[in-house]
Amino acid sequence: MTTHMKPEQPLIQPYLFFSGRCEEALHFYADALGAKTGMLMRFRESPEPPPPGVTPADWDDKIMHAEFSVGDTVIMASDGCEPDGGFGGFSLSLTVTEAGEADRVFQALAEGGQVTMPMGGTFFAEKFGMVKDRFGVGWMIHFGSREPD
């Protein structure tokens, strides 16, 4: 993962705050999506302590910053400092290369979450479905484009 290198062009990456559940989320995405965790720093490992009152006193082992990859996409994550974090107003779109993988990933993300659009065929995809996972992150799973008639 190369987010610390200077990109040749502007780069936008998702940064997700899990309100104290980041480690759980990293394990979940490893199981559900085959995500690979790269860099991970806990608050106790920071070269500079956070200013007083920014994080709860018992957060030494919580994740200050982590990076995980799904395929070629790098997503950054943290336990964050927001007590009531939320993921409204956006979804992560995941395109897979096999129909069976679309079904598997959709079911894995839906476990403990909420299906917002069941997996099925659409005018634009052989398979498409939408789900909010157990952390409230919205996902759009897509397989096989359909060309307009």
N, C-alpha and C positions, 0 to 999 in steps of 0.2 A: 504494500500500500504506500502510495507516494504523495500523500496530501501535504507533506512538509516540504516538498520540492516546489520551486517556483514554476507554475504552469506557463506554457507558451501562450495560452489564451485564457480569458476569464473562465473560471470554474465555479459552478454552483454544486454544492453537495448537501444532501439532507443531514440535519443534525437533530437527533431525537433526544428529548429529556424524559426520563422514566420515573421521576419522583420517588427515588429510592428503590426501584425495581430493575435497574439496568442489568445486573448480573443475571437475574432470572430471564430477562428478555434475550440476552445474548445466548443463553442455553436453549431457549425456546426456538429462536431463529436458526440455530445450528441444527436442531432436530427437524424443524418444519421445512427449512429452505436449503439446508446444507451450507449455511453461512459459516465463514471462517473469521475468527477474531484475530485481528492484528495487534496493533499497539493498544495497551491498556495501562492506565495509571490510576492508582487509588489516591484519595485525598492525602493519606499519610505519606505518600511518595513524592508529593509536590515539592519542588525546590523552594517554593515560597508558600507559607501557610496562608489560607484564605483570611481576609480581614475578619475580626471578631464579629460574631452574629450572622455571618453569611451562610454558614452551614450548621446543622445541629452538632452538638458536642460528640455524639456517638457515631459520626460518619467517617471516622478514620479509614475503615475498610470499604466504604462505598466508592463507586467508580467516578472519578473526576472527569476522565476522558477515555473513550475507547473508539476504535475503528473496527468495523466488520465489513466483509465483502460478501455480496451475493452475485456470483458470476464476476463480471468486470466492474460492477458498481460498488463504490466504497460509501458506506454510511457511517456517520459519526454519531456517538451516543454518550450519554452521561446520566448519572443519577439526578443531576440538576439540583437546583435550589428552589424550584417552584413546588410548594406543598400540594397543590391541586392541579398538577400538569394535565394537559389534555391535547388531543390531536385533531381538533375540529378544523374544517375548511380545506383539507387536502387529503389525497390518497397517494400511496406508492403504487405505480403500475409495474407489474411483473409479467414479461412475455416469456413463455417457455417454448421448447422446441418439440414436445411430444404431447399428444392428447392425454395420455395416462398421467403424465407429470402434472398437467393442469388440474386434473381431478385430485391427485394426491396432495398437491400444495394447497389447493382450496380447502380440502377437508382438514388438513393439519392446521391451517390458520384459523379456521372456523371453530376448532375445539376450544371451548371456553369463551368464544367470542359471539358475534352476531352476524348472520348472513343478511346482507342488505339487498343483494340480487343473486338468486340461485344461478349456479353454473348451467349454461345452456348455449345453444346456437343463437347468433344474432345476424343482422344484415352485414356486419363488418367483421365477424370472427366465427370460426367453427365452434369455439368454446370461449365463453366470457362469463365471469362472475365477480361479484363484489362482496367483501366481507370486512368487518372490523374485528381485529384480533382481540385477545384477552387484555391487551394493554390499551385498547381504543384506537390503535393505528389502522387507518383505512387502507385496504389493498384491492387492486383491480387485477385479476388474473386473466391473461389473454393467450389464446393459442390459435394459430392458423387464420390468416387474413382471408377475407372473402372480397372478391372484386365485384363492383357494381355491375348489374346486367346492362 
